[in-house]
Amino acid sequence: MSNHGGCFLSEYGYRWEIESGYRSIKRFMAATTSKDFRLRFFYFAFACLLYSIWRAIDLLVQVELTGEYEHAPVVMADNTLTLLKKETGIG
């Protein structure tokens, strides 16, 4: 009988990263009091897109500077939001 418990425990450690990412996505969401599911879903999907842009920028910067990628960001989300607002007027 093999022991797969260690495998599950090591995978469970990634849960923190996922939950942390979800909290970070909220930083990119527009505030709304609308009960319209379509609008709320759009805001969430757009926030996911902005979050992905931030993580991609961070990955590219890290690889350019150090040649490798660490999960801890060097480009802060606020910097990315400020840049996006400045360049696009969104926000």
N, C-alpha and C positions, 0 to 999 in steps of 0.2 A: 504494500500500500504506500503510495507516494504522498509526500506532504506538500500540498499546494498552498498552504496557509501563508508561507513566506512571500510567495508571488503576489497574493492578494494584498498583503500588508504593504509591500513596496509600491504597488499601483495605487493604493489608497492615499499615499503621500501626495499624489498629484491632485487630489481633491482640493487641497488648500489653494493651489495655484488656480484652479478653475473657479473656486469661490471668490478669490481675490480678483480675478479677471472680471467676474460678473459685477462685483462692486465697482470696479474701475469703469465699466461700461456706463453705469449710472451717472458718472461725471459728464458723459457726453450727451445725455438725454435732455431734450427740451422739456421744460416744465409745462404741464397742461392740467386743466381740471376737466377736460372733455371726457365724456363717457363713451364716445364713439370709438369702438374697438379698432376700426380701420386706421384712424388717426393715431391712436396709441401704439398700434403695431408698427405703423410707419416710423414713428419717433424711435421706437426700440430698434427697428432694423437700421435706421439711419445712424443711431448711436453705435450699433455694432460695426457699421462701416467706418465711422470715424475712429473707433477703438482700433480696428484693424490697420487703418492708415497710420495711427500713432505707433503701433507695435512694429509695423514694417519700417517706418522711419528710424525707430530705435535700433532695429536689427541692422539696417544698412549703416548707420553711424557707428555702431559697435564694431562691426566687421571691418569697416574702413579704418577705424582708429587702432584696433587691437588685433585684428585678424581672427577673432572668435566672437561667439555670442554667449552672453550670460543672461539668465532670465531677469535679473534685476535691471530695470531700465536706467539708462544714462540720460536719455532725453525724457524730460518730465511731461506728463499729460497736459499740464497747464501751458507749457511752452508750445505744444502742438496746437492746442485750442486757440491760443493767442495768434499763432501764425495763420491758422485756417480762417479765423475771423478777419484778420487783416487782409489776407489775399482774396477771400471770397465774399466777405460781407455777411456771411452766415453767423448768426448768433446774437 
